[in-house]
Every structure is written in C-alpha cells, then in structure tokens.
Amino acid sequence: MLNKVVLKALLPAFLLAVFVFQGVSSEATASDATIPYAINLQQDGFSARQKGIPVLLEFSMHGCPFCEEVEAEVLEPMLKNGSKADKVIVRRVMIDEDTEITGFNGEKISYEDLASEYGVYVTPTLVLVNGDGKATGLEMVGVTTIDFYEAYLFQAIDAALKQISIAIENASVDSPAS
C-alpha cells in the first residue's frame, strides 16, 4: 500500500522530468547541426579549391521523408561530430524552390536549374563536385537503406578527395617551373 502511495506521489515529478529532459535534448540537437543552403557556390568552390576538398550538394525537397532521414541520420551528425566536416563543404539545394543563387561560374542560377544541370530528378541525391563545380562521378541517388548510407557516403567523399588530390598533383607537375 505504501509503495502505491509513493509511486502516485512521485509519478507526476518523474513525468515532468522526462518531459523537460526531452525538450532540452531535442532543442540542443536541432540547433547544433543544420545543413547550410547553397547561396554562393562560387565562394564555396573557391574555398574548396584552396583546401583541396570537394563540395557535396545535397539535392532535397520539402516534404521528402527520405531527405529528412538522410539529413538527421547522416549529414547533420557528420557536420556536428566533425567526422568529415573538414574534408567536404556541404550545401543543401531545395529543388522545389525557385531560389536564385550564384553558381560556380559566378552567374545566377535557380535551384531547379542547378538540379537539371547535374541531372537530378530524384530526392535525396548527393552529388560530389570539385571546386569548379565539375561532378566527380560520385553521387548517391535515393535511399535504399539508411544503415549503410553513412559508410557509402564516407567512401564517396574519400574517393572524391583522392580524385582532387591527384588532379592537383597532375596540375603542379604539368605547370612550368617558375
């Protein structure tokens, strides 16, 4: 009998603590890592060339549950934890928005036209490009299973880094000595 009385007295306090804790933890994770929208790809490309890293374009659309899953389970933790954050510049492109941005060549382009330029018609699609905006041929279209998605993405990022490193190496060998 005493246990029931104690439980009844403690239950509201326990539920309140759980509710408060969930609110605090969800606020922290939601604001810690968001994927920046593509705004000026010319500047992003310049940064990528300076660092010798690729740009990852995440093509998404509003209401796409698979896009939200990839963002929450893979991209945001990657940016938050820094596992590949210094090895790739990540930018979100919403293909169902009529937003106009600066493209890699410095000219204005809409999100929709940028998606068409890379042949993107399915979301989510992740496309790795070099600092000039040239596709590396490493892309991920759709989601079959989220379980291995991060591993496949990290392999693609590593392969893009290797491609860019080789291109930089070849360019320095091909350039005349000063």
N, C-alpha and C positions, 0 to 999 in steps of 0.2 A: 504494500500500500504506500509506503514511504517513497519507494522508487518511482511510482506513478506521479506522485505529487512533485517530486524533484524534477522529473522529466517534463511535466507540464510547465513548471516554472522556468526551466532552462531552454525549452524548445523555442520560444519567441526570440530569445537572445541569440541562440545559435543560428536561427534562420536569418536574423538581421545581419549577423557577422558574415554569413555566407553571401548574402545579397550585396553587402558593402564590398567584400573582397572581390567578387566577380566584376562589379562596376569599376573598381580601381584597376584590376588587371586588364580588362578589355580596353580601357582608355589608354593604358600605357602601350599596349601592343599596336593599337590602331594608329597612334600618332608617331610611333618611333620610326617606322619604315614605310614610306609611301613611294611609289614609283613616279619619278618626275615625268611630266608631259614633255613631249618634243615641242620645242619653241624655236630654237635656233640651231639647226643641225650643222650649219657652217661653223659655229663656235665649238659645238661638240666634236665635230670632225677635226678641227684644229687641235683641241685638247687630246683627242685620241692619237693623232699623228705625233704629237710631242711626247706622249707617254708610250707609244708603240703598242697600243691596245685597240681592240675592236669596239664598235658601238653595237649594242643589242637593241633592236627595235622590236618592241612588243606591240603587235597589232591586236587591238581589242575592240569590243563594242559594248555599249550599255546593255545590261540585262543578260549578258553571256555568263552562265554559271561556271562554265569550264575556264573562262578567263579569270573569274574571281578566284577559283580554286588554284590556278597556277600562280596568281599573284600572292595569295595568302599562304600557300604551302611551299612555294619555291622562291619566287622573286623577292618578296619582302623580307623573308628570313635571310636570304643571301645578302641583301643590302644592309640589313640590320646587324648581322653577325660578322660581316666583313669577309666571309669566306672567299668571295670572288669580287668584292666591291672595288678593289684597287686594280683589278685585271680587266674590267669592262665598264663602259659607260652605258647605263640602261635608260631608255626613253620609251614612254608609252605613247602610242598613236591610236586614237579612237576613230575607227574608220566610218562610224556613223555620225560623226560631227563634221560640220562644214568649216572647221577651224583652218585658218591660213597661217603658215609658219614660214620660216626661212629654211630653204633646203640646203643640201650640202654644197651646191654650186652658188649659193648666195641669192638665188631667185626665190620669189614667193611660190608656195605650193600648198594645196589643201591636203588635209589628212587623207581624204578619199583618193586624190590623185597620187599621193605618195604610196598608198597601198597598191594602186594599179601599177605603178612603176616597178614594184617588187613582185607583182603577180599574186598579191594576197587577196583571197576571196573567202577564206575560212578563218574564224577566230576560235581560239587564240592561235596566232602564228608568230613565232620568234625568228627574226632574221638577223644574222650577224653580218656586219659590214665593216669595211676598213674606214679609215679617216676621210677618204674621198667619197664615201657612200657606195663604193662598189661591193656588191654582195660577195661573200666569201664562198657561197655554195653550201654553207652550213645553216640549215633552218629546221625548225620544228613546227609542223603543221598539225593543229588539233591536239587532243589528249586521248591516248588510249588507256593508260593507267598512270595515276599520279605517283605511284610507289617508286618508279624508276626515273621519273621525269627529271628530277634534280641531277641524278648521275649522268643522264644523257646530255643535259644542258651543260654540265661542267666539262664533259668530254668535248662538246662542240666549242665551248669557249677556249679550252686548251688547244684544240686544233686550229682555231682562228688565230690565237696568239702565235702559234708556230708558223702559220702562213705569213703573218705580218712580219715576224722576225726574219724569216727567210727573204721576204721582199725587201726589207730594209738592208739586210746583208748584201743582197744582189745589187741593190742600188748604189751602195757605197763602193762595191768592187767595180761596177760599171762606170762610175763617175771618174773623170780625170783628176789626177792628183794636182793639188794647188801648189 
